[in-house]
């Protein structure tokens, strides 16, 4: 807030000048005391200035007794997972009551480095949504794969002072932290010097290892899976983020761990949420409603989604309906089942009845084109020679991105190459480096996906975002990769040597500047083709989001990178053959 704004709102609050807007007859949700009260609420220069009193306003809106709820804050999300540009992401989520986000752009930064960070900042500048960022801490995510960029502490220093960068994003390199690796400590130091927050990423870590990790002042974790884990982490000073994404869903499992004493250390986040989920279920509101249904008090649930997030990330001008804070809020008939009717940002109505009213302007990206640089496109990319009839298999576990270690008896041809058997749910999965023409590629076997015929390929493959392709035959897999190269990134479906459907992602091979409605229509068509023309996949998984997480070597147990099959629990590469 500047001096001129302060003078305006003080004068209006004291009744010396008119407010811009008054919301009359609102049941104001007080997140400080976990209650609601009936009041008029006055707004000036986009900020709340007070409640009932001797004031006047230029305009008024009658809330007619509806609940007035502070705008929700998504404490951790990857905009890239929506396939949308930041400006279009704003248009997509505002109608469901999320008015602020803390975004970690490590997906696009793994492709285009600092150029991507600058694009995200620029694209967010004029967005109606309040978009804040964390600087990616792990680019590359690991050194067991090849990404398109490397971001060191030197790069962090160039932008960390930007006020829209709140701190350092999810520190996935747990081994590096507890080993006191110099390069990791250098990155952490950029935040220690400035008092900025550091996000964590520590699934299944407890005890002494957790203590060592937290001794570096890492503050949050969105990878919590059990009530017991929540209690331990909040008890050691962490904020735990209750996550409800499209694939990773932890809200209902964690609610039993929230108690009278630790609920102020709990936030909500979406992490990775696809546009169909956003449009049809809601954004952060979906997770909040699930928590309420699971037994969390509605007022506490709302506080977790607002003031708790504000306190955690230092967003002191947001997160509550209180004098001086930005007038970000929505009206809803009920708080035990939240359905935003009218959504306001800085006192201006921006969405109503699920429709965006104030669209964010698009920003044309620079230096983040969806390059696909792959040399020697041939069937040899998919060679999978085996030395025995027993092989290690990645087994998909529905409901998340954790996989299991499995084994299977497989068929080989006269050269020892793996042969697909139609009566077995085992497919080939291949990752191909796409950023720098290195030639790195690797194949493995995977079960639980359920694809009946053909190949599915994508330039979305967390976190390095190389090409990932799955299929039952090499010819279709090759055509799918060729299509991605020709078109500059996206998702493609191929069967019987023919491309059936394609989703263009021209921004870094991860996002598009198309509208959310167009993206949903395209993704719906992809799902239809997979189901009706390719025989379908396992109905318990999302075929595209599940596939892209199979290349993430920081989540157990087996994952595939461009360097080979990786055993996350043992932290080493292993042969496919047993």
Number of C-alpha atoms within 10 A of each C-alpha: 8 6 7 8 15 13 11 17 26 17 16 23 25 15 15 14 16 21 27 19 22 27 20 20 20 22 23 22 22 20 24 14 10 14 13 16 14 17 19 20 26 29 29 28 18 20 26 26 26 24 21 13 13 9 17 18 17 10 13 16 13 12 20 13 17 20 24 30 30 31 30 33 29 26 30 29 22 20 30 26 21 25 29 25 27 31 25 28 24 28 25 26 26 33 28 30 32 29 30 27 25 25 25 28 23 28 26 32 30 28 29 23 24 22 15 24 22 16 22 24 18 16 21 26 19 16 21 21 26 21 26 23 26 25 25 27 26 23 23 24 24 16 11 19 24 27 25 20 18 17 18 17 17 11 14 21 13 10 15 21 15 11 10 17 21 23 29 25 25 24 24 19 18 20 12 15 21 18 12 14 12 11 13 20 16 15 22 24 16 19 20 16 8 11 11 19 22 25 26 26 19 22 17 12 16 14 9 10 15 17 14 16 23 19 13 16 17 20 22 31 25 25 23 25 19 17 16 13 19 27 20 15 24 22 13 14 15 22 26 27 28 32 30 26 24 22 20 21 21 22 25 22 15 23 22 17 16 19 11 7 10 16 20 21 22 24 30 30 29 28 26 21 25 23 25 18 15 24 18 10 13 24 27 27 28 20 25 30 21 17 26 22 15 15 13 21 15 21 21 24 27 30 29 26 30 29 27 28 31 22 15 19 20 13 18 15 18 27 30 27 29 20 19 23 20 25 29 30 28 29 27 21 17 13 21 17 16 21 21 28 18 23 31 22 25 20 22 15 16 22 24 19 13 20 18 20 15 16 17 20 17 16 19 12 19 11 15 22 19 26 24 24 18 21 15 9 13 14 13 10 20 22 17 20 16 20 15 15 14 16 21 21 25 28 22 25 16 18 15 17 22 20 23 16 16 16 18 16 12 19 16 18 10 6 9 14 14 23 17 17 12 11 7 12 16 25 28 24 28 27 31 28 28 29 23 16 13 13 17 19 24 21 25 27 24 27 22 18 25 19 23 22 21 26 31 28 33 28 31 30 25 23 26 31 31 31 30 32 28 26 28 23 19 19 18 26 28 22 24 28 27 16 19 26 20 11 17 19 30 26 26 23 27 27 23 14 15 12 17 16 19 22 20 22 26 20 26 28 29 29 25 23 22 16 17 24 14 11 23 19 14 16 20 13 15 20 20 14 17 25 16 9 14 21 13 18 18 16 11 12 21 16 19 18 21 22 23 22 23 26 29 24 27 25 20 21 21 30 27 28 32 24 18 22 27 27 21 17 13 11 15 12 17 14 14 22 18 14
